[in-house]
Amino acid sequence: MSPSLRPWVHRQTLDTDDADDVEIAVDNAAFMDDFFVQIEDIRSSIDKIDEHVVEVKKLYSVILSAPTSEQKTQDDLETITNDIKKMANNARNKLKTIERNLETEQEERVSADMRIRKSQHAVLSRKFVEVMTKYNEAQVDFRERSKGRIQRQLEITGKATTDDELEEMLESGNAAVFTAGIVDSSISKQALSEIEARHKDIVRLESSIKELHDMFVDIAMLVESQGDTVDNIEVNVSRSVDHIEVAKSETKKAIRYQSKARKKMIIIGVVCAVVAVIIIIIIISQTV
């Protein structure tokens, strides 16, 4: 509840003779204030994750644009990836805490407050999953493009591989699997370096994906269970937008009608004035 509403709540409860009602209303207002502080903290974390995902995509592009990436780029990527992991865990834990509280306090809270809390929790859960899905898609895209680079370099050496064979090589976690048998060939050192660099990128990436997997599935299942709640919110928002558009249309029509009516009144006024002047002239001419 916003600070501006607190005095009103307080006055309304003081107007009754029941001291218990006063205590309940004030406690509930404070409780909702605490709840919205949590909501804003979660929303801030999700927005920050979204910004970091944009930065991660840029760093992925930088890494893929060169045969081998600079250490600073790798360090920057690792720092941002760790930040995303920490903020995502923080957001996930707080969303889970709110979920548990909603289940245990459902009978204790005013229904209007409970609806507000459920809708806020559902919307943020959906937003969190959307942002983490975007992050996961960026990781998968980077993995596929890195894998493609390895495959092309292997083809240069005459060691063509199928997707399944390449996946087996990647799962082994050993870069030597890629270069075995071709070290003495005409392949350049640069090509070998790129194969090893891309392999390291994929190993680091898969470690990050595994760390986030359980958390992502956890929240995704939560959002799935909230499907009806989220859908109802989206429908209500859509209806609100429709009502606003209708209201705007009706307002424009009213303005047009009002403008036309004003013009008609002006024209009638002018005509009346002209008629009055003509009558006065006739009267004056007859009296002369």
C-alpha positions as CSV (number, residue, x, y, z in Angstrom):
1,M,0.0,0.0,0.0
2,S,1.4,3.4,-0.9
3,P,2.4,5.8,1.9
4,S,-0.3,8.3,0.8
5,L,-3.0,5.7,1.7
6,R,-1.8,5.1,5.2
7,P,-3.4,8.1,6.9
8,W,-6.7,7.3,5.2
9,V,-6.6,3.7,6.5
10,H,-5.6,4.9,9.9
11,R,-8.5,7.5,10.0
12,Q,-11.1,5.0,8.8
13,T,-10.2,2.5,11.5
14,L,-10.1,5.1,14.2
15,D,-13.7,6.1,13.3
16,T,-14.9,2.7,14.6
17,D,-15.2,1.8,18.3
18,D,-13.5,-1.6,17.8
19,A,-9.9,-1.4,18.8
20,D,-9.2,-4.8,17.3
21,D,-10.2,-3.5,13.8
22,V,-7.7,-0.7,14.2
23,E,-4.9,-3.0,15.0
24,I,-5.8,-5.4,12.1
25,A,-6.0,-2.6,9.6
26,V,-2.7,-1.1,10.6
27,D,-0.9,-4.4,10.7
28,N,-2.2,-5.3,7.3
29,A,-1.1,-2.0,5.8
30,A,2.4,-2.6,7.2
31,F,2.4,-6.2,5.9
32,M,1.5,-5.1,2.4
33,D,4.2,-2.4,2.5
34,D,6.8,-5.2,3.3
35,F,5.4,-7.3,0.6
36,F,5.8,-4.6,-2.1
37,V,9.3,-4.0,-0.9
38,Q,10.1,-7.6,-1.7
39,I,8.3,-7.4,-5.0
40,E,10.3,-4.3,-6.1
41,D,13.6,-6.0,-5.0
42,I,12.7,-9.1,-7.2
43,R,11.7,-6.9,-10.1
44,S,14.9,-5.0,-9.8
45,S,16.9,-8.2,-9.9
46,I,15.1,-9.5,-13.0
47,D,15.6,-6.2,-14.8
48,K,19.3,-6.3,-14.0
49,I,19.5,-9.9,-15.3
50,D,17.8,-8.8,-18.5
51,E,20.5,-6.1,-18.9
52,H,23.2,-8.6,-18.3
53,V,21.8,-10.9,-20.9
54,V,22.2,-8.2,-23.5
55,E,25.9,-7.8,-22.4
56,V,26.4,-11.5,-22.5
57,K,25.2,-11.6,-26.1
58,K,27.6,-8.8,-27.1
59,L,30.5,-10.7,-25.5
60,Y,29.5,-13.9,-27.3
61,S,29.6,-12.1,-30.6
62,V,33.1,-10.7,-29.7
63,I,34.4,-14.2,-28.9
64,L,33.0,-15.7,-32.1
65,S,34.4,-12.9,-34.2
66,A,38.0,-13.9,-33.6
67,P,39.9,-17.3,-33.7
68,T,40.8,-16.9,-30.0
69,S,39.3,-14.5,-27.5
70,E,41.3,-12.1,-25.3
71,Q,41.6,-13.0,-21.6
72,K,39.8,-9.8,-20.6
73,T,36.8,-10.8,-22.7
74,Q,36.6,-14.1,-21.0
75,D,37.0,-12.5,-17.6
76,D,34.2,-10.1,-18.3
77,L,32.0,-12.9,-19.5
78,E,32.7,-14.9,-16.4
79,T,32.0,-12.0,-14.1
80,I,28.6,-11.2,-15.7
81,T,27.7,-14.9,-15.8
82,N,28.4,-15.2,-12.0
83,D,26.3,-12.1,-11.4
84,I,23.4,-13.5,-13.4
85,K,23.7,-16.7,-11.4
86,K,23.7,-14.9,-8.0
87,M,20.8,-12.6,-8.9
88,A,18.8,-15.5,-10.4
89,N,19.2,-17.5,-7.3
90,N,18.2,-14.5,-5.2
91,A,15.1,-13.9,-7.3
92,R,14.2,-17.6,-7.3
93,N,14.5,-18.0,-3.5
94,K,12.4,-14.9,-2.9
95,L,9.7,-16.1,-5.3
96,K,9.6,-19.5,-3.6
97,T,9.4,-17.8,-0.2
98,I,6.4,-15.7,-1.3
99,E,4.8,-18.8,-2.8
100,R,5.1,-20.7,0.5
101,N,3.7,-17.7,2.4
102,L,0.8,-17.5,0.1
103,E,-0.1,-21.1,0.7
104,T,0.2,-20.8,4.5
105,E,-1.5,-17.4,4.9
106,Q,-4.4,-17.9,2.4
107,E,-7.0,-18.2,5.2
108,E,-5.6,-15.4,7.3
109,R,-5.4,-12.5,4.9
110,V,-8.1,-10.3,3.4
111,S,-9.2,-11.7,0.1
112,A,-8.4,-8.5,-1.8
113,D,-4.9,-8.4,-0.4
114,M,-4.4,-12.1,-1.3
115,R,-5.5,-11.5,-4.9
116,I,-3.0,-8.6,-5.2
117,R,-0.2,-10.7,-3.8
118,K,-1.0,-13.7,-6.0
119,S,-1.2,-11.6,-9.2
120,Q,2.1,-9.8,-8.4
121,H,3.8,-13.1,-7.7
122,A,2.5,-14.7,-10.8
123,V,3.5,-11.8,-13.1
124,L,7.0,-11.7,-11.7
125,S,7.4,-15.5,-11.9
126,R,6.4,-15.3,-15.6
127,K,8.8,-12.4,-16.2
128,F,11.6,-14.3,-14.5
129,V,11.1,-17.3,-16.7
130,E,11.0,-15.2,-19.8
131,V,14.3,-13.5,-19.0
132,M,16.0,-16.8,-18.0
133,T,14.6,-18.4,-21.2
134,K,16.2,-15.5,-23.2
135,Y,19.5,-16.2,-21.4
136,N,19.3,-19.9,-22.1
137,E,18.6,-19.3,-25.8
138,A,21.6,-17.1,-26.0
139,Q,23.8,-19.8,-24.4
140,V,22.4,-22.5,-26.7
141,D,23.0,-20.3,-29.8
142,F,26.5,-19.6,-28.7
143,R,27.1,-23.3,-28.2
144,E,25.8,-24.2,-31.6
145,R,27.9,-21.5,-33.3
146,S,31.0,-22.6,-31.4
147,K,30.4,-26.2,-32.3
148,G,30.0,-25.1,-36.0
149,R,33.4,-23.4,-35.9
150,I,35.0,-26.6,-34.5
151,Q,33.3,-28.6,-37.2
152,R,34.6,-26.3,-40.0
153,Q,38.1,-26.4,-38.7
154,L,38.1,-30.2,-38.5
155,E,36.8,-30.3,-42.1
156,I,39.8,-28.2,-43.1
157,T,42.1,-31.0,-41.8
158,G,40.1,-33.6,-43.7
159,K,38.7,-35.0,-40.4
160,A,35.0,-34.5,-41.3
161,T,32.6,-35.3,-38.4
162,T,28.9,-35.8,-38.1
163,D,26.9,-33.9,-35.4
164,D,26.6,-37.1,-33.3
165,E,30.4,-37.7,-33.5
166,L,31.1,-34.1,-32.6
167,E,28.7,-34.3,-29.6
168,E,30.5,-37.4,-28.4
169,M,33.8,-35.5,-28.7
170,L,32.4,-32.6,-26.7
171,E,31.0,-34.9,-24.0
172,S,34.4,-36.4,-23.5
173,G,35.6,-33.0,-22.2
174,N,39.1,-33.6,-23.7
175,A,40.3,-31.3,-26.4
176,A,42.9,-33.9,-27.4
177,V,40.1,-35.9,-28.9
178,F,39.6,-33.2,-31.5
179,T,43.3,-32.9,-32.5
180,A,44.3,-36.5,-32.3
181,G,45.7,-37.7,-35.6
182,I,45.9,-34.3,-37.2
183,V,48.7,-32.7,-35.3
184,D,51.2,-33.8,-38.0
185,S,49.0,-32.8,-40.9
186,S,49.1,-29.5,-42.7
187,I,46.6,-27.9,-40.4
188,S,47.8,-24.5,-39.2
189,K,48.5,-23.7,-35.5
190,Q,45.8,-21.1,-35.7
191,A,43.2,-23.7,-36.6
192,L,44.3,-25.9,-33.8
193,S,44.2,-23.0,-31.4
194,E,40.6,-22.2,-32.5
195,I,39.5,-25.8,-32.0
196,E,40.9,-25.8,-28.5
197,A,39.5,-22.4,-27.7
198,R,36.0,-23.2,-28.9
199,H,36.1,-26.5,-26.9
200,K,37.0,-24.6,-23.7
201,D,34.2,-22.1,-24.4
202,I,31.7,-25.0,-24.7
203,V,32.9,-26.7,-21.6
204,R,32.5,-23.4,-19.6
205,L,29.1,-22.8,-21.1
206,E,27.8,-26.3,-20.3
207,S,28.9,-25.9,-16.7
208,S,26.9,-22.7,-16.5
209,I,23.8,-24.2,-18.1
210,K,23.9,-27.2,-15.7
211,E,24.1,-24.8,-12.7
212,L,21.0,-22.9,-13.8
213,H,19.0,-25.9,-15.1
214,D,17.4,-27.0,-11.8
215,M,16.5,-23.4,-10.9
216,F,15.0,-22.7,-14.3
217,V,12.9,-25.9,-14.2
218,D,11.8,-25.1,-10.7
219,I,10.4,-21.7,-11.6
220,A,9.1,-22.8,-15.0
221,M,7.0,-25.5,-13.2
222,L,5.7,-22.9,-10.8
223,V,4.6,-20.6,-13.7
224,E,3.0,-23.6,-15.4
225,S,0.9,-24.2,-12.3
226,Q,-0.1,-20.5,-12.3
227,G,-1.2,-20.7,-15.9
228,D,-4.8,-19.7,-15.1
229,T,-3.8,-16.9,-12.8
230,V,-1.4,-15.4,-15.3
231,D,-3.8,-15.8,-18.2
232,N,-6.6,-14.1,-16.2
233,I,-4.2,-11.2,-15.5
234,E,-3.3,-10.9,-19.2
235,V,-7.0,-11.0,-20.2
236,N,-7.8,-8.3,-17.6
237,V,-5.0,-6.1,-18.9
238,S,-6.1,-6.6,-22.4
239,R,-9.7,-5.7,-21.5
240,S,-8.5,-2.6,-19.7
241,V,-6.6,-1.6,-22.8
242,D,-9.7,-2.2,-24.9
243,H,-11.8,-0.1,-22.5
244,I,-9.2,2.7,-22.6
245,E,-9.2,2.7,-26.4
246,V,-13.1,2.7,-26.5
247,A,-13.1,5.6,-23.9
248,K,-10.6,7.5,-26.0
249,S,-12.7,6.9,-29.1
250,E,-15.8,8.1,-27.3
251,T,-14.0,11.1,-25.9
252,K,-12.9,12.1,-29.4
253,K,-16.5,11.7,-30.7
254,A,-17.8,13.8,-27.8
255,I,-15.2,16.5,-28.6
256,R,-16.2,16.5,-32.2
257,Y,-19.9,16.7,-31.3
258,Q,-19.2,19.4,-28.8
259,S,-17.2,21.3,-31.4
260,K,-19.9,21.0,-34.0
261,A,-22.5,22.1,-31.5
262,R,-20.4,25.1,-30.5
263,K,-20.1,26.0,-34.2
264,K,-23.9,25.7,-34.7
265,M,-24.5,28.0,-31.7
266,I,-22.1,30.6,-33.1
267,I,-23.8,30.4,-36.5
268,I,-27.3,30.7,-34.9
269,G,-26.0,33.6,-32.8
270,V,-24.7,35.4,-35.9
271,V,-27.9,34.8,-37.8
272,C,-30.0,36.1,-34.9
273,A,-27.8,39.2,-34.6
274,V,-28.2,39.9,-38.4
275,V,-32.0,39.5,-38.2
276,A,-32.1,41.8,-35.2
277,V,-30.1,44.4,-37.0
278,I,-32.4,44.1,-40.1
279,I,-35.5,44.5,-37.9
280,I,-34.0,47.6,-36.2
281,I,-33.2,49.1,-39.6
282,I,-36.8,48.5,-40.8
283,I,-38.3,50.0,-37.6
284,I,-36.1,53.0,-37.9
285,S,-36.9,53.5,-41.6
286,Q,-40.7,53.4,-40.9
287,T,-40.5,55.9,-38.1
288,V,-38.5,58.4,-40.1
